[in-house]
Amino acid sequence: MSVQIIRDVLVDIVGTQVGHYAPDKSWADKYAVYGETGAPTAVSADDTPENLVLTGEIYYYTTEEFDKTVDRICMGLTEAGVSWSVTQIGYDAELRQINYQIHWEVACGPGEIY
């Protein structure tokens, strides 16, 4: 598995308004941004990483109250075999936007991050 599974889940659910690390400046209503934050070694053998757990964050932004897209993102991650947790929910009064932060972890081998 690679980080591209995160992109694929988001594109399937959110559509084309998915950015890697940054949103397009024209997006205003509903969009998602994801990015990797680390790849700690889960298992080593002979000083060589055998298994990595790639970690990262998804930020989903919406102007819709009780937006079911958040549930669909979480279900999509589960179905794809991705570990996740919703770590923060906030509101930006200036933008009138609700934002969700979802932490994810993907197991991969060396050389399989992308």
DOKE-213311 format. One line per 2 residues: number of its first residue (from 0); for each residue z, x, y of C-alpha. Coordinates in pm, 1 decimal, padded with zeros to 6 digits. Example, Ala and Ser with C-alpha at 12.3 -4.5 7.8 and 13.67 -1.06 7.14 Angstrom:
% residues 2
0 = 00780.0:01230.0:-00450.0 ~ 00714.0:01367.0:-00106.0
This chain:
% residues 114
0 = 00000.0:00000.0:00000.0 ~ -00063.9:00120.3:00355.6
2 = 00017.4:00015.5:00711.0 ~ -00312.9:-00168.8:00718.0
4 = -00148.1:-00448.9:00518.8 ~ 00052.8:-00532.0:00831.9
6 = -00265.8:-00559.1:01038.6 ~ -00433.9:-00770.2:00770.9
8 = -00142.5:-01017.7:00749.2 ~ -00130.7:-01053.6:01128.1
10 = -00506.5:-01099.5:01166.1 ~ -00506.8:-01364.8:00891.0
12 = -00229.9:-01559.0:01067.1 ~ -00257.9:-01485.7:01439.6
14 = -00632.5:-01422.5:01460.1 ~ -00805.6:-01162.3:01672.7
16 = -00523.1:-01123.2:01924.9 ~ -00352.1:-00844.4:01727.4
18 = -00296.1:-00501.2:01875.5 ~ -00185.5:-00169.7:01728.4
20 = 00087.2:-00046.7:01966.9 ~ -00046.8:-00235.4:02270.3
22 = -00190.0:-00577.7:02355.8 ~ -00515.4:-00641.3:02535.2
24 = -00436.0:-00716.0:02900.9 ~ -00627.6:-01046.3:02881.3
26 = -00399.0:-01196.3:02615.4 ~ -00148.0:-01439.8:02759.9
28 = -00063.0:-01726.5:02525.3 ~ -00002.6:-01605.7:02167.4
30 = -00048.7:-01253.4:02038.7 ~ 00105.1:-00990.4:01813.0
32 = 00148.3:-00616.2:01845.7 ~ 00255.3:-00387.9:01561.2
34 = 00327.6:-00020.1:01523.9 ~ 00479.9:00235.6:01292.4
36 = 00817.3:00387.5:01381.9 ~ 00878.5:00629.7:01093.7
38 = 00820.0:00729.1:00733.9 ~ 01141.2:00855.7:00577.8
40 = 01109.4:00994.9:00226.2 ~ 01243.2:00758.7:-00035.8
42 = 01199.9:00988.8:-00336.1 ~ 01124.8:01363.1:-00350.8
44 = 01024.6:01575.9:-00644.8 ~ 01015.5:01955.4:-00629.4
46 = 01045.9:01942.6:-00248.9 ~ 00736.4:01722.8:-00226.8
48 = 00752.9:01360.9:-00111.2 ~ 00654.9:01127.1:-00392.2
50 = 00729.8:00793.5:-00228.4 ~ 00756.2:00709.4:00138.8
52 = 00885.0:00397.7:00306.0 ~ 00683.9:00347.0:00619.7
54 = 00879.5:00150.2:00881.2 ~ 00766.3:-00030.3:01190.5
56 = 00792.1:-00328.0:01419.5 ~ 00590.8:-00639.6:01489.3
58 = 00627.6:-00805.0:01827.9 ~ 00501.8:-01161.8:01842.1
60 = 00469.9:-01325.0:02184.6 ~ 00427.0:-01697.5:02241.9
62 = 00464.2:-01959.2:02511.6 ~ 00516.3:-02232.5:02250.8
64 = 00870.4:-02344.7:02176.1 ~ 00949.8:-02359.4:01801.8
66 = 00621.3:-02181.2:01721.5 ~ 00563.6:-02206.5:01344.8
68 = 00344.1:-01895.3:01358.5 ~ 00663.1:-01689.5:01327.9
70 = 00738.1:-01858.1:00994.0 ~ 00380.4:-01799.9:00879.0
72 = 00401.3:-01429.7:00970.3 ~ 00724.4:-01392.3:00771.7
74 = 00581.4:-01579.6:00471.8 ~ 00261.4:-01373.5:00489.4
76 = 00460.5:-01049.2:00485.4 ~ 00660.5:-01169.9:00185.0
78 = 00344.5:-01270.0:-00001.8 ~ 00195.0:-00926.1:00071.6
80 = 00500.9:-00752.8:-00076.6 ~ 00630.7:-00625.9:00257.8
82 = 01006.7:-00609.0:00327.1 ~ 01094.2:-00754.0:00667.8
84 = 01369.2:-00893.0:00889.5 ~ 01366.5:-01068.7:01225.7
86 = 01576.6:-00833.7:01435.9 ~ 01551.0:-00982.0:01783.4
88 = 01443.3:-01298.0:01964.3 ~ 01421.6:-01306.8:02342.0
90 = 01279.3:-01491.0:02639.6 ~ 01100.7:-01346.5:02940.7
92 = 01157.5:-01594.9:03224.0 ~ 00902.0:-01430.0:03450.9
94 = 00622.7:-01461.9:03192.4 ~ 00768.7:-01782.4:03040.6
96 = 00722.7:-01620.3:02703.6 ~ 00932.9:-01609.6:02386.7
98 = 00917.5:-01283.0:02195.6 ~ 01011.5:-01208.5:01836.1
100 = 01072.9:-00863.0:01692.5 ~ 01018.9:-00828.5:01317.2
102 = 01112.1:-00503.6:01145.3 ~ 00898.7:-00418.9:00839.3
104 = 00895.5:-00161.1:00561.6 ~ 00602.3:-00068.5:00338.8
106 = 00631.0:00158.0:00035.1 ~ 00347.5:00408.3:00006.4
108 = 00270.4:00744.2:-00144.6 ~ 00196.2:01066.6:00041.5
110 = -00144.2:01049.4:00201.9 ~ -00143.8:00668.8:00180.0
112 = 00004.7:00577.4:00517.5 ~ -00336.4:00468.0:00645.9
